[in-house]
Amino acid sequence: MAKPIAPTPILKGEAAKEFLKDMERPDTPEEVLIKERIRNNRRVKFLK
């Protein structure tokens, strides 16, 4: 049987500010390439 999932912690104070700052930061060229590879490999081929 699966273990129950713990609730997601709520970020407060400095941790919340750092998280928001990181989310607003533009992607690096390396991150852009990684996201493109993920996006291009999500196609599932059922019929060949």
mmCIF file as Biopython writes it, N, C-alpha, C and O atoms, coordinates in Angstrom:
data_model
#
loop_
_atom_site.group_PDB
_atom_site.id
_atom_site.type_symbol
_atom_site.label_atom_id
_atom_site.label_alt_id
_atom_site.label_comp_id
_atom_site.label_asym_id
_atom_site.label_entity_id
_atom_site.label_seq_id
_atom_site.pdbx_PDB_ins_code
_atom_site.Cartn_x
_atom_site.Cartn_y
_atom_site.Cartn_z
_atom_site.occupancy
_atom_site.B_iso_or_equiv
_atom_site.auth_seq_id
_atom_site.auth_asym_id
_atom_site.pdbx_PDB_model_num
ATOM 1   N N  . MET A ? 1  ? 0.840  -1.172 0.000   1.0 0.0 1  A 1 
ATOM 2   C CA . MET A ? 1  ? 0.000  0.000  0.000   1.0 0.0 1  A 1 
ATOM 3   C C  . MET A ? 1  ? 0.892  1.244  0.000   1.0 0.0 1  A 1 
ATOM 4   O O  . MET A ? 1  ? 1.965  1.240  0.605   1.0 0.0 1  A 1 
ATOM 5   N N  . ALA A ? 2  ? 0.457  2.290  -0.667  1.0 0.0 2  A 1 
ATOM 6   C CA . ALA A ? 2  ? 1.250  3.508  -0.789  1.0 0.0 2  A 1 
ATOM 7   C C  . ALA A ? 2  ? 1.239  4.307  0.505   1.0 0.0 2  A 1 
ATOM 8   O O  . ALA A ? 2  ? 0.283  4.266  1.280   1.0 0.0 2  A 1 
ATOM 9   N N  . LYS A ? 3  ? 2.317  5.028  0.713   1.0 0.0 3  A 1 
ATOM 10  C CA . LYS A ? 3  ? 2.399  5.905  1.883   1.0 0.0 3  A 1 
ATOM 11  C C  . LYS A ? 3  ? 1.610  7.176  1.608   1.0 0.0 3  A 1 
ATOM 12  O O  . LYS A ? 3  ? 1.560  7.629  0.464   1.0 0.0 3  A 1 
ATOM 13  N N  . PRO A ? 4  ? 0.998  7.757  2.617   1.0 0.0 4  A 1 
ATOM 14  C CA . PRO A ? 4  ? 0.290  9.018  2.407   1.0 0.0 4  A 1 
ATOM 15  C C  . PRO A ? 4  ? 1.277  10.142 2.079   1.0 0.0 4  A 1 
ATOM 16  O O  . PRO A ? 4  ? 2.411  10.155 2.560   1.0 0.0 4  A 1 
ATOM 17  N N  . ILE A ? 5  ? 0.829  11.061 1.269   1.0 0.0 5  A 1 
ATOM 18  C CA . ILE A ? 5  ? 1.659  12.191 0.867   1.0 0.0 5  A 1 
ATOM 19  C C  . ILE A ? 5  ? 1.524  13.293 1.911   1.0 0.0 5  A 1 
ATOM 20  O O  . ILE A ? 5  ? 0.416  13.674 2.287   1.0 0.0 5  A 1 
ATOM 21  N N  . ALA A ? 6  ? 2.663  13.799 2.371   1.0 0.0 6  A 1 
ATOM 22  C CA . ALA A ? 6  ? 2.656  14.874 3.363   1.0 0.0 6  A 1 
ATOM 23  C C  . ALA A ? 6  ? 2.221  16.182 2.702   1.0 0.0 6  A 1 
ATOM 24  O O  . ALA A ? 6  ? 2.477  16.383 1.515   1.0 0.0 6  A 1 
ATOM 25  N N  . PRO A ? 7  ? 1.575  17.062 3.441   1.0 0.0 7  A 1 
ATOM 26  C CA . PRO A ? 7  ? 1.181  18.344 2.864   1.0 0.0 7  A 1 
ATOM 27  C C  . PRO A ? 7  ? 2.409  19.176 2.474   1.0 0.0 7  A 1 
ATOM 28  O O  . PRO A ? 7  ? 3.458  19.102 3.114   1.0 0.0 7  A 1 
ATOM 29  N N  . THR A ? 8  ? 2.253  19.957 1.422   1.0 0.0 8  A 1 
ATOM 30  C CA . THR A ? 8  ? 3.326  20.824 0.961   1.0 0.0 8  A 1 
ATOM 31  C C  . THR A ? 8  ? 3.565  21.926 1.993   1.0 0.0 8  A 1 
ATOM 32  O O  . THR A ? 8  ? 2.619  22.576 2.438   1.0 0.0 8  A 1 
ATOM 33  N N  . PRO A ? 9  ? 4.823  22.135 2.373   1.0 0.0 9  A 1 
ATOM 34  C CA . PRO A ? 9  ? 5.089  23.195 3.354   1.0 0.0 9  A 1 
ATOM 35  C C  . PRO A ? 9  ? 4.800  24.579 2.766   1.0 0.0 9  A 1 
ATOM 36  O O  . PRO A ? 9  ? 4.973  24.803 1.568   1.0 0.0 9  A 1 
ATOM 37  N N  . ILE A ? 10 ? 4.370  25.477 3.599   1.0 0.0 10 A 1 
ATOM 38  C CA . ILE A ? 10 ? 4.073  26.843 3.179   1.0 0.0 10 A 1 
ATOM 39  C C  . ILE A ? 10 ? 5.324  27.683 3.393   1.0 0.0 10 A 1 
ATOM 40  O O  . ILE A ? 10 ? 5.886  27.717 4.488   1.0 0.0 10 A 1 
ATOM 41  N N  . LEU A ? 11 ? 5.751  28.357 2.336   1.0 0.0 11 A 1 
ATOM 42  C CA . LEU A ? 11 ? 6.937  29.204 2.438   1.0 0.0 11 A 1 
ATOM 43  C C  . LEU A ? 11 ? 6.557  30.545 3.045   1.0 0.0 11 A 1 
ATOM 44  O O  . LEU A ? 11 ? 5.551  31.147 2.671   1.0 0.0 11 A 1 
ATOM 45  N N  . LYS A ? 12 ? 7.364  31.000 3.977   1.0 0.0 12 A 1 
ATOM 46  C CA . LYS A ? 12 ? 7.116  32.282 4.627   1.0 0.0 12 A 1 
ATOM 47  C C  . LYS A ? 12 ? 8.430  33.038 4.748   1.0 0.0 12 A 1 
ATOM 48  O O  . LYS A ? 12 ? 9.508  32.444 4.749   1.0 0.0 12 A 1 
ATOM 49  N N  . GLY A ? 13 ? 8.325  34.332 4.849   1.0 0.0 13 A 1 
ATOM 50  C CA . GLY A ? 13 ? 9.489  35.171 5.120   1.0 0.0 13 A 1 
ATOM 51  C C  . GLY A ? 13 ? 10.530 35.149 4.012   1.0 0.0 13 A 1 
ATOM 52  O O  . GLY A ? 13 ? 10.201 35.253 2.831   1.0 0.0 13 A 1 
ATOM 53  N N  . GLU A ? 14 ? 11.790 35.013 4.408   1.0 0.0 14 A 1 
ATOM 54  C CA . GLU A ? 14 ? 12.909 35.083 3.483   1.0 0.0 14 A 1 
ATOM 55  C C  . GLU A ? 14 ? 12.879 33.935 2.476   1.0 0.0 14 A 1 
ATOM 56  O O  . GLU A ? 14 ? 13.253 34.128 1.320   1.0 0.0 14 A 1 
ATOM 57  N N  . ALA A ? 15 ? 12.444 32.750 2.888   1.0 0.0 15 A 1 
ATOM 58  C CA . ALA A ? 15 ? 12.377 31.609 1.967   1.0 0.0 15 A 1 
ATOM 59  C C  . ALA A ? 15 ? 11.382 31.894 0.839   1.0 0.0 15 A 1 
ATOM 60  O O  . ALA A ? 15 ? 11.635 31.533 -0.310  1.0 0.0 15 A 1 
ATOM 61  N N  . ALA A ? 16 ? 10.264 32.533 1.153   1.0 0.0 16 A 1 
ATOM 62  C CA . ALA A ? 16 ? 9.271  32.870 0.138   1.0 0.0 16 A 1 
ATOM 63  C C  . ALA A ? 16 ? 9.819  33.907 -0.832  1.0 0.0 16 A 1 
ATOM 64  O O  . ALA A ? 16 ? 9.598  33.811 -2.039  1.0 0.0 16 A 1 
ATOM 65  N N  . LYS A ? 17 ? 10.532 34.898 -0.306  1.0 0.0 17 A 1 
ATOM 66  C CA . LYS A ? 17 ? 11.117 35.941 -1.164  1.0 0.0 17 A 1 
ATOM 67  C C  . LYS A ? 17 ? 12.149 35.339 -2.108  1.0 0.0 17 A 1 
ATOM 68  O O  . LYS A ? 17 ? 12.177 35.682 -3.290  1.0 0.0 17 A 1 
ATOM 69  N N  . GLU A ? 18 ? 12.996 34.449 -1.606  1.0 0.0 18 A 1 
ATOM 70  C CA . GLU A ? 18 ? 14.018 33.814 -2.440  1.0 0.0 18 A 1 
ATOM 71  C C  . GLU A ? 18 ? 13.375 32.941 -3.519  1.0 0.0 18 A 1 
ATOM 72  O O  . GLU A ? 18 ? 13.837 32.916 -4.659  1.0 0.0 18 A 1 
ATOM 73  N N  . PHE A ? 19 ? 12.316 32.230 -3.156  1.0 0.0 19 A 1 
ATOM 74  C CA . PHE A ? 19 ? 11.616 31.388 -4.122  1.0 0.0 19 A 1 
ATOM 75  C C  . PHE A ? 19 ? 11.028 32.233 -5.245  1.0 0.0 19 A 1 
ATOM 76  O O  . PHE A ? 19 ? 11.180 31.895 -6.419  1.0 0.0 19 A 1 
ATOM 77  N N  . LEU A ? 20 ? 10.362 33.323 -4.898  1.0 0.0 20 A 1 
ATOM 78  C CA . LEU A ? 20 ? 9.769  34.192 -5.921  1.0 0.0 20 A 1 
ATOM 79  C C  . LEU A ? 20 ? 10.841 34.821 -6.806  1.0 0.0 20 A 1 
ATOM 80  O O  . LEU A ? 20 ? 10.657 34.942 -8.018  1.0 0.0 20 A 1 
ATOM 81  N N  . LYS A ? 21 ? 11.952 35.219 -6.207  1.0 0.0 21 A 1 
ATOM 82  C CA . LYS A ? 21 ? 13.044 35.808 -6.983  1.0 0.0 21 A 1 
ATOM 83  C C  . LYS A ? 21 ? 13.598 34.786 -7.982  1.0 0.0 21 A 1 
ATOM 84  O O  . LYS A ? 21 ? 13.900 35.127 -9.126  1.0 0.0 21 A 1 
ATOM 85  N N  . ASP A ? 22 ? 13.726 33.541 -7.543  1.0 0.0 22 A 1 
ATOM 86  C CA . ASP A ? 22 ? 14.235 32.487 -8.412  1.0 0.0 22 A 1 
ATOM 87  C C  . ASP A ? 22 ? 13.249 32.174 -9.539  1.0 0.0 22 A 1 
ATOM 88  O O  . ASP A ? 22 ? 13.664 31.891 -10.663 1.0 0.0 22 A 1 
ATOM 89  N N  . MET A ? 23 ? 11.951 32.221 -9.246  1.0 0.0 23 A 1 
ATOM 90  C CA . MET A ? 23 ? 10.946 31.938 -10.268 1.0 0.0 23 A 1 
ATOM 91  C C  . MET A ? 23 ? 10.891 33.037 -11.333 1.0 0.0 23 A 1 
ATOM 92  O O  . MET A ? 23 ? 10.559 32.760 -12.486 1.0 0.0 23 A 1 
ATOM 93  N N  . GLU A ? 24 ? 11.208 34.265 -10.965 1.0 0.0 24 A 1 
ATOM 94  C CA . GLU A ? 24 ? 11.162 35.391 -11.898 1.0 0.0 24 A 1 
ATOM 95  C C  . GLU A ? 24 ? 12.436 35.518 -12.731 1.0 0.0 24 A 1 
ATOM 96  O O  . GLU A ? 24 ? 12.458 36.250 -13.720 1.0 0.0 24 A 1 
ATOM 97  N N  . ARG A ? 25 ? 13.479 34.824 -12.345 1.0 0.0 25 A 1 
ATOM 98  C CA . ARG A ? 25 ? 14.753 34.899 -13.053 1.0 0.0 25 A 1 
ATOM 99  C C  . ARG A ? 25 ? 14.609 34.271 -14.437 1.0 0.0 25 A 1 
ATOM 100 O O  . ARG A ? 25 ? 13.989 33.216 -14.569 1.0 0.0 25 A 1 
ATOM 101 N N  . PRO A ? 26 ? 15.175 34.908 -15.480 1.0 0.0 26 A 1 
ATOM 102 C CA . PRO A ? 26 ? 15.098 34.307 -16.813 1.0 0.0 26 A 1 
ATOM 103 C C  . PRO A ? 26 ? 15.915 33.018 -16.882 1.0 0.0 26 A 1 
ATOM 104 O O  . PRO A ? 26 ? 16.883 32.841 -16.142 1.0 0.0 26 A 1 
ATOM 105 N N  . ASP A ? 27 ? 15.509 32.124 -17.778 1.0 0.0 27 A 1 
ATOM 106 C CA . ASP A ? 27 ? 16.213 30.859 -17.943 1.0 0.0 27 A 1 
ATOM 107 C C  . ASP A ? 27 ? 17.597 31.082 -18.544 1.0 0.0 27 A 1 
ATOM 108 O O  . ASP A ? 27 ? 17.791 31.960 -19.385 1.0 0.0 27 A 1 
ATOM 109 N N  . THR A ? 28 ? 18.544 30.277 -18.100 1.0 0.0 28 A 1 
ATOM 110 C CA . THR A ? 28 ? 19.881 30.308 -18.694 1.0 0.0 28 A 1 
ATOM 111 C C  . THR A ? 28 ? 19.816 29.583 -20.033 1.0 0.0 28 A 1 
ATOM 112 O O  . THR A ? 28 ? 18.885 28.812 -20.264 1.0 0.0 28 A 1 
ATOM 113 N N  . PRO A ? 29 ? 20.778 29.812 -20.915 1.0 0.0 29 A 1 
ATOM 114 C CA . PRO A ? 29 ? 20.775 29.096 -22.202 1.0 0.0 29 A 1 
ATOM 115 C C  . PRO A ? 29 ? 20.754 27.574 -22.026 1.0 0.0 29 A 1 
ATOM 116 O O  . PRO A ? 29 ? 20.142 26.865 -22.824 1.0 0.0 29 A 1 
ATOM 117 N N  . GLU A ? 30 ? 21.416 27.078 -20.991 1.0 0.0 30 A 1 
ATOM 118 C CA . GLU A ? 30 ? 21.420 25.638 -20.734 1.0 0.0 30 A 1 
ATOM 119 C C  . GLU A ? 30 ? 20.016 25.151 -20.351 1.0 0.0 30 A 1 
ATOM 120 O O  . GLU A ? 30 ? 19.585 24.087 -20.798 1.0 0.0 30 A 1 
ATOM 121 N N  . GLU A ? 31 ? 19.315 25.919 -19.535 1.0 0.0 31 A 1 
ATOM 122 C CA . GLU A ? 31 ? 17.960 25.541 -19.135 1.0 0.0 31 A 1 
ATOM 123 C C  . GLU A ? 31 ? 17.010 25.562 -20.331 1.0 0.0 31 A 1 
ATOM 124 O O  . GLU A ? 31 ? 16.114 24.725 -20.430 1.0 0.0 31 A 1 
ATOM 125 N N  . VAL A ? 32 ? 17.207 26.519 -21.237 1.0 0.0 32 A 1 
ATOM 126 C CA . VAL A ? 32 ? 16.377 26.594 -22.438 1.0 0.0 32 A 1 
ATOM 127 C C  . VAL A ? 32 ? 16.562 25.332 -23.280 1.0 0.0 32 A 1 
ATOM 128 O O  . VAL A ? 32 ? 15.583 24.767 -23.767 1.0 0.0 32 A 1 
ATOM 129 N N  . LEU A ? 33 ? 17.800 24.887 -23.453 1.0 0.0 33 A 1 
ATOM 130 C CA . LEU A ? 33 ? 18.072 23.672 -24.220 1.0 0.0 33 A 1 
ATOM 131 C C  . LEU A ? 33 ? 17.436 22.447 -23.566 1.0 0.0 33 A 1 
ATOM 132 O O  . LEU A ? 33 ? 16.869 21.598 -24.253 1.0 0.0 33 A 1 
ATOM 133 N N  . ILE A ? 34 ? 17.530 22.356 -22.251 1.0 0.0 34 A 1 
ATOM 134 C CA . ILE A ? 34 ? 16.934 21.229 -21.531 1.0 0.0 34 A 1 
ATOM 135 C C  . ILE A ? 34 ? 15.420 21.216 -21.729 1.0 0.0 34 A 1 
ATOM 136 O O  . ILE A ? 34 ? 14.839 20.160 -21.983 1.0 0.0 34 A 1 
ATOM 137 N N  . LYS A ? 35 ? 14.779 22.373 -21.617 1.0 0.0 35 A 1 
ATOM 138 C CA . LYS A ? 35 ? 13.331 22.445 -21.792 1.0 0.0 35 A 1 
ATOM 139 C C  . LYS A ? 35 ? 12.920 22.082 -23.212 1.0 0.0 35 A 1 
ATOM 140 O O  . LYS A ? 35 ? 11.888 21.441 -23.409 1.0 0.0 35 A 1 
ATOM 141 N N  . GLU A ? 36 ? 13.719 22.486 -24.213 1.0 0.0 36 A 1 
ATOM 142 C CA . GLU A ? 36 ? 13.416 22.138 -25.597 1.0 0.0 36 A 1 
ATOM 143 C C  . GLU A ? 36 ? 13.520 20.631 -25.805 1.0 0.0 36 A 1 
ATOM 144 O O  . GLU A ? 36 ? 12.678 20.036 -26.479 1.0 0.0 36 A 1 
ATOM 145 N N  . ARG A ? 37 ? 14.557 20.010 -25.225 1.0 0.0 37 A 1 
ATOM 146 C CA . ARG A ? 37 ? 14.701 18.558 -25.359 1.0 0.0 37 A 1 
ATOM 147 C C  . ARG A ? 37 ? 13.525 17.829 -24.725 1.0 0.0 37 A 1 
ATOM 148 O O  . ARG A ? 37 ? 13.017 16.863 -25.295 1.0 0.0 37 A 1 
ATOM 149 N N  . ILE A ? 38 ? 13.089 18.274 -23.562 1.0 0.0 38 A 1 
ATOM 150 C CA . ILE A ? 38 ? 11.950 17.651 -22.889 1.0 0.0 38 A 1 
ATOM 151 C C  . ILE A ? 38 ? 10.695 17.822 -23.736 1.0 0.0 38 A 1 
ATOM 152 O O  . ILE A ? 38 ? 9.936  16.871 -23.926 1.0 0.0 38 A 1 
ATOM 153 N N  . ARG A ? 39 ? 10.475 19.031 -24.245 1.0 0.0 39 A 1 
ATOM 154 C CA . ARG A ? 39 ? 9.284  19.312 -25.050 1.0 0.0 39 A 1 
ATOM 155 C C  . ARG A ? 39 ? 9.266  18.456 -26.319 1.0 0.0 39 A 1 
ATOM 156 O O  . ARG A ? 39 ? 8.209  17.967 -26.717 1.0 0.0 39 A 1 
ATOM 157 N N  . ASN A ? 40 ? 10.417 18.270 -26.951 1.0 0.0 40 A 1 
ATOM 158 C CA . ASN A ? 40 ? 10.482 17.514 -28.203 1.0 0.0 40 A 1 
ATOM 159 C C  . ASN A ? 40 ? 10.380 16.011 -27.984 1.0 0.0 40 A 1 
ATOM 160 O O  . ASN A ? 40 ? 10.017 15.290 -28.914 1.0 0.0 40 A 1 
ATOM 161 N N  . ASN A ? 41 ? 10.680 15.520 -26.811 1.0 0.0 41 A 1 
ATOM 162 C CA . ASN A ? 41 ? 10.651 14.086 -26.560 1.0 0.0 41 A 1 
ATOM 163 C C  . ASN A ? 41 ? 9.380  13.598 -25.912 1.0 0.0 41 A 1 
ATOM 164 O O  . ASN A ? 41 ? 9.308  12.432 -25.522 1.0 0.0 41 A 1 
ATOM 165 N N  . ARG A ? 42 ? 8.378  14.437 -25.781 1.0 0.0 42 A 1 
ATOM 166 C CA . ARG A ? 42 ? 7.133  14.037 -25.122 1.0 0.0 42 A 1 
ATOM 167 C C  . ARG A ? 42 ? 6.144  13.371 -26.073 1.0 0.0 42 A 1 
ATOM 168 O O  . ARG A ? 42 ? 5.064  12.959 -25.651 1.0 0.0 42 A 1 
ATOM 169 N N  . ARG A ? 43 ? 6.494  13.263 -27.330 1.0 0.0 43 A 1 
ATOM 170 C CA . ARG A ? 43 ? 5.578  12.647 -28.289 1.0 0.0 43 A 1 
ATOM 171 C C  . ARG A ? 43 ? 5.587  11.136 -28.100 1.0 0.0 43 A 1 
ATOM 172 O O  . ARG A ? 43 ? 6.643  10.503 -28.095 1.0 0.0 43 A 1 
ATOM 173 N N  . VAL A ? 44 ? 4.420  10.580 -27.949 1.0 0.0 44 A 1 
ATOM 174 C CA . VAL A ? 44 ? 4.286  9.139  -27.794 1.0 0.0 44 A 1 
ATOM 175 C C  . VAL A ? 44 ? 3.802  8.571  -29.123 1.0 0.0 44 A 1 
ATOM 176 O O  . VAL A ? 44 ? 2.747  8.953  -29.628 1.0 0.0 44 A 1 
ATOM 177 N N  . LYS A ? 45 ? 4.584  7.659  -29.677 1.0 0.0 45 A 1 
ATOM 178 C CA . LYS A ? 45 ? 4.238  7.087  -30.977 1.0 0.0 45 A 1 
ATOM 179 C C  . LYS A ? 45 ? 3.507  5.770  -30.741 1.0 0.0 45 A 1 
ATOM 180 O O  . LYS A ? 45 ? 4.103  4.791  -30.290 1.0 0.0 45 A 1 
ATOM 181 N N  . PHE A ? 46 ? 2.212  5.754  -31.049 1.0 0.0 46 A 1 
ATOM 182 C CA . PHE A ? 46 ? 1.421  4.551  -30.885 1.0 0.0 46 A 1 
ATOM 183 C C  . PHE A ? 46 ? 1.482  3.684  -32.132 1.0 0.0 46 A 1 
ATOM 184 O O  . PHE A ? 46 ? 1.550  2.458  -32.053 1.0 0.0 46 A 1 
ATOM 185 N N  . LEU A ? 47 ? 1.456  4.333  -33.269 1.0 0.0 47 A 1 
ATOM 186 C CA . LEU A ? 47 ? 1.458  3.608  -34.539 1.0 0.0 47 A 1 
ATOM 187 C C  . LEU A ? 47 ? 2.686  3.992  -35.354 1.0 0.0 47 A 1 
ATOM 188 O O  . LEU A ? 47 ? 3.017  5.170  -35.492 1.0 0.0 47 A 1 
ATOM 189 N N  . LYS A ? 48 ? 3.343  2.989  -35.884 1.0 0.0 48 A 1 
ATOM 190 C CA . LYS A ? 48 ? 4.525  3.287  -36.717 1.0 0.0 48 A 1 
ATOM 191 C C  . LYS A ? 48 ? 4.274  2.833  -38.125 1.0 0.0 48 A 1 
ATOM 192 O O  . LYS A ? 48 ? 5.139  2.988  -38.987 1.0 0.0 48 A 1 
#
